[in-house]
């Protein structure tokens, strides 16, 4: 089986913390590797999507003033990873 590198695991944890912001009611999460990408997929009752926080990660825009409780977004932006994001009313998928 494929294994995550330590740096990839840290990135996954930051992404999971970010998903938790968008899905505060909880979610079932699957982390996998497919075609060389690390994929984090979450399904829950509701996604509350903050466009400003997430677009700073996916479109490489300057992040808004990020409050300390969302520092994971600032760290992910500083890592400058090629993140891809898909979301709906009840699901989120983030890959890198």
Phi and psi restraints in degrees (value plus and minus 20) as a CYANA .aco file:
   2 UNK   PHI     -95.0   -55.0
   2 UNK   PSI     126.6   166.6
   3 UNK   PHI    -141.3  -101.3
   3 UNK   PSI     131.6   171.6
   4 UNK   PHI    -105.3   -65.3
   4 UNK   PSI     117.9   157.9
   5 UNK   PHI     -89.4   -49.4
   5 UNK   PSI     139.5   179.5
   6 UNK   PHI     -78.5   -38.5
   6 UNK   PSI     -61.1   -21.1
   7 UNK   PHI     -87.0   -47.0
   7 UNK   PSI     -57.0   -17.0
   8 UNK   PHI     -85.8   -45.8
   8 UNK   PSI     -57.6   -17.6
   9 UNK   PHI     -84.4   -44.4
   9 UNK   PSI     -61.3   -21.3
  10 UNK   PHI     -83.1   -43.1
  10 UNK   PSI     -60.9   -20.9
  11 UNK   PHI     -83.9   -43.9
  11 UNK   PSI     -62.8   -22.8
  12 UNK   PHI     -80.0   -40.0
  12 UNK   PSI     -60.3   -20.3
  13 UNK   PHI     -84.5   -44.5
  13 UNK   PSI     -59.7   -19.7
  14 UNK   PHI     -83.9   -43.9
  14 UNK   PSI     -60.3   -20.3
  15 UNK   PHI     -86.3   -46.3
  15 UNK   PSI     -60.8   -20.8
  16 UNK   PHI     -81.7   -41.7
  16 UNK   PSI     -59.4   -19.4
  17 UNK   PHI     -84.2   -44.2
  17 UNK   PSI     -56.1   -16.1
  18 UNK   PHI     -89.4   -49.4
  18 UNK   PSI     -61.3   -21.3
  19 UNK   PHI     -82.8   -42.8
  19 UNK   PSI     -57.1   -17.1
  20 UNK   PHI     -79.7   -39.7
  20 UNK   PSI     -54.3   -14.3
  21 UNK   PHI     -84.1   -44.1
  21 UNK   PSI     -61.0   -21.0
  22 UNK   PHI     -99.4   -59.4
  22 UNK   PSI     -41.4    -1.4
  23 UNK   PHI    -149.8  -109.8
  23 UNK   PSI      44.9    84.9
  24 UNK   PHI     -87.2   -47.2
  24 UNK   PSI     -34.9     5.1
  25 UNK   PHI    -105.0   -65.0
  25 UNK   PSI     -18.3    21.7
  26 UNK   PHI      79.5   119.5
  26 UNK   PSI     145.3   185.3
  27 UNK   PHI    -184.7  -144.7
  27 UNK   PSI     136.7   176.7
  28 UNK   PHI    -111.1   -71.1
  28 UNK   PSI     108.3   148.3
  29 UNK   PHI    -141.6  -101.6
  29 UNK   PSI     118.3   158.3
  30 UNK   PHI    -145.4  -105.4
  30 UNK   PSI     110.5   150.5
  31 UNK   PHI    -134.7   -94.7
  31 UNK   PSI     107.6   147.6
  32 UNK   PHI    -167.1  -127.1
  32 UNK   PSI     147.1   187.1
  33 UNK   PHI    -134.3   -94.3
  33 UNK   PSI     107.6   147.6
  34 UNK   PHI    -164.4  -124.4
  34 UNK   PSI     109.5   149.5
  35 UNK   PHI      32.6    72.6
  35 UNK   PSI      20.0    60.0
  36 UNK   PHI      58.4    98.4
  36 UNK   PSI     -19.8    20.2
  37 UNK   PHI    -127.5   -87.5
  37 UNK   PSI     127.8   167.8
  38 UNK   PHI    -113.8   -73.8
  38 UNK   PSI     107.3   147.3
  39 UNK   PHI    -143.8  -103.8
  39 UNK   PSI     107.8   147.8
  40 UNK   PHI    -137.0   -97.0
  40 UNK   PSI      96.5   136.5
  41 UNK   PHI    -139.7   -99.7
  41 UNK   PSI     108.7   148.7
  42 UNK   PHI    -145.8  -105.8
  42 UNK   PSI     117.4   157.4
  43 UNK   PHI    -147.3  -107.3
  43 UNK   PSI     108.2   148.2
  44 UNK   PHI    -172.5  -132.5
  44 UNK   PSI    -194.6  -154.6
  45 UNK   PHI     -88.3   -48.3
  45 UNK   PSI     -49.4    -9.4
  46 UNK   PHI    -182.6  -142.6
  46 UNK   PSI     119.3   159.3
  47 UNK   PHI    -127.6   -87.6
  47 UNK   PSI     103.6   143.6
  48 UNK   PHI    -126.5   -86.5
  48 UNK   PSI      78.7   118.7
  49 UNK   PHI    -113.3   -73.3
  49 UNK   PSI     102.0   142.0
  50 UNK   PHI    -117.9   -77.9
  50 UNK   PSI      79.5   119.5
  51 UNK   PHI     -75.5   -35.5
  51 UNK   PSI     -61.2   -21.2
  52 UNK   PHI     -83.1   -43.1
  52 UNK   PSI     -64.3   -24.3
  53 UNK   PHI     -86.9   -46.9
  53 UNK   PSI     -67.1   -27.1
  54 UNK   PHI     -94.4   -54.4
  54 UNK   PSI     -55.8   -15.8
  55 UNK   PHI     -87.5   -47.5
  55 UNK   PSI     -46.0    -6.0
  56 UNK   PHI     -83.3   -43.3
  56 UNK   PSI     -48.3    -8.3
  57 UNK   PHI    -105.7   -65.7
  57 UNK   PSI     -61.7   -21.7
  58 UNK   PHI    -109.4   -69.4
  58 UNK   PSI     -46.0    -6.0
  59 UNK   PHI    -130.6   -90.6
  59 UNK   PSI     -12.5    27.5
  60 UNK   PHI      36.1    76.1
  60 UNK   PSI      13.1    53.1
  61 UNK   PHI    -104.7   -64.7
  61 UNK   PSI     141.6   181.6
  62 UNK   PHI     -85.9   -45.9
  62 UNK   PSI     110.1   150.1
  63 UNK   PHI     -88.8   -48.8
  63 UNK   PSI     127.4   167.4
  64 UNK   PHI     -89.0   -49.0
  64 UNK   PSI     157.6   197.6
  65 UNK   PHI     -82.3   -42.3
  65 UNK   PSI      88.3   128.3
  66 UNK   PHI    -111.0   -71.0
  66 UNK   PSI     102.5   142.5
  67 UNK   PHI     -89.4   -49.4
  67 UNK   PSI     135.0   175.0
  68 UNK   PHI     -72.8   -32.8
  68 UNK   PSI     -53.0   -13.0
  69 UNK   PHI     -88.8   -48.8
  69 UNK   PSI     -31.2     8.8
  70 UNK   PHI    -138.5   -98.5
  70 UNK   PSI      11.2    51.2
  71 UNK   PHI     -79.9   -39.9
  71 UNK   PSI     -44.6    -4.6
  72 UNK   PHI     -79.0   -39.0
  72 UNK   PSI     -52.0   -12.0
  73 UNK   PHI     -87.0   -47.0
  73 UNK   PSI     -60.8   -20.8
  74 UNK   PHI     -85.9   -45.9
  74 UNK   PSI     -60.3   -20.3
  75 UNK   PHI     -86.1   -46.1
  75 UNK   PSI     -65.0   -25.0
  76 UNK   PHI     -81.4   -41.4
  76 UNK   PSI     -59.9   -19.9
  77 UNK   PHI     -84.1   -44.1
  77 UNK   PSI     -60.1   -20.1
  78 UNK   PHI     -85.5   -45.5
  78 UNK   PSI     -48.4    -8.4
  79 UNK   PHI     -89.9   -49.9
  79 UNK   PSI     -41.4    -1.4
  80 UNK   PHI      33.0    73.0
  80 UNK   PSI      31.9    71.9
  81 UNK   PHI    -111.1   -71.1
  81 UNK   PSI     133.2   173.2
  82 UNK   PHI     -99.1   -59.1
  82 UNK   PSI      55.0    95.0
  83 UNK   PHI     -98.3   -58.3
  83 UNK   PSI     121.5   161.5
  84 UNK   PHI    -139.3   -99.3
  84 UNK   PSI     121.1   161.1
  85 UNK   PHI    -154.9  -114.9
  85 UNK   PSI     115.3   155.3
  86 UNK   PHI    -154.0  -114.0
  86 UNK   PSI     118.7   158.7
  87 UNK   PHI    -168.0  -128.0
  87 UNK   PSI     135.8   175.8
  88 UNK   PHI    -156.9  -116.9
  88 UNK   PSI    -186.0  -146.0
  89 UNK   PHI     -87.8   -47.8
  89 UNK   PSI     -42.8    -2.8
  90 UNK   PHI    -152.5  -112.5
  90 UNK   PSI     -18.3    21.7
  91 UNK   PHI    -158.1  -118.1
  91 UNK   PSI     130.7   170.7
  92 UNK   PHI    -158.2  -118.2
  92 UNK   PSI     120.4   160.4
  93 UNK   PHI    -152.7  -112.7
  93 UNK   PSI     106.4   146.4
  94 UNK   PHI    -145.0  -105.0
  94 UNK   PSI     111.2   151.2
  95 UNK   PHI    -155.6  -115.6
  95 UNK   PSI     137.0   177.0
